[in-house]
Amino acid sequence: MSFSTRWKRLKDNFFSFSGRTTRKEFWTFYPIYIFFAILATFLFCLLIMLAPIFIMWIVVGLYVGLSIAFGISTYALFTRRLHDVGKSGKWVFVLFILNIFTKINVIAVISVIYLVYILYLCSKKSVPDNKYGKCYEADYFFTQDN
């Protein structure tokens, strides 16, 4: 599957929690999400330090909006990837709840451990057709030889 095909599937399912995402799609776009999250945070901090007060509120609003949009799409990507390996997307909801309470040190550690577990689940091979949708034949054969 070409990058343009993966990109089109990502755009079509950006906020969708149903369906499936292949391992190749997940590992193509998750690092891109992380990169843009780090870049946005860096730019936000830089603009907050340098911007006048009236522009700062616009920057804060844009940052919050982008954070919400990319957060929802990241959880949707995780959910679709878990569907591809035959797991319920409800596992991602637990990660969301843990992330809300990350100010508590113990829960922050549990959240990181749980994220590693979810990433482990996301690295498994695709399964054939399941209750979450049909596995595209090309995707299934691609994931079986890795």
ABEGO torsion letter per residue (X at the ends): XBAAAAAAAAAAAAABABEBBBAAAAAAAAAAAAAAAAAAAAAAAAAAAABBAAAAAAAAAAAAAAAAAAAAAAAAAAAAAAAAAGBBAAAAAAAAAAAAAAABAAAAAAAAAAAAAAAAAAABBBBBBBAAEBBBAAAAAAAAAX
